[in-house]
């Protein structure tokens, strides 16, 4: 439900401050957030609702470490769908739980995906599912240099 015409308004430094604080700790109370950015609780609540309505805040989530669940291998897999197979590969990506990210890209490849699995054998099994429908190029992630972060707001 759109509670305002905020959708067409430019985001200001207060909006950015709210988002930055929520990124840092999405579990903080509205009272804590209001204190950090020097606003009243009701004003912060209203701003948050407007940011949600505008699509600037799409949801709230928990970040996990896959290794804690025995998923020690992460890899990027570039895929170039064979002629006529783009839609099938796209649906396969959606239906494959080991695929944690997938983007349709320009250039030689059709998709850039990130796969998280327990071991190299499972990685091979996942990639092999796509081989009849796409050429693949896999790069195992050795370490993370920059953790997933937001672009500069």
Secondary structure, 3 states (H helix, E strand, C coil): CCCCCHHHCCCCHHHHHHHHHHHHCCCCCHHHHHHHHCCCHHHHHHHHHHHHHCCCCCCCCCCCCHHHHCCCEEEEEEEEECCCCHHHHHHHHHHCCCEEEEEECCCCCCEEEEEEECCHHHHHHHHHHHHCCEEEEEEECCCCCCCCCCCCC
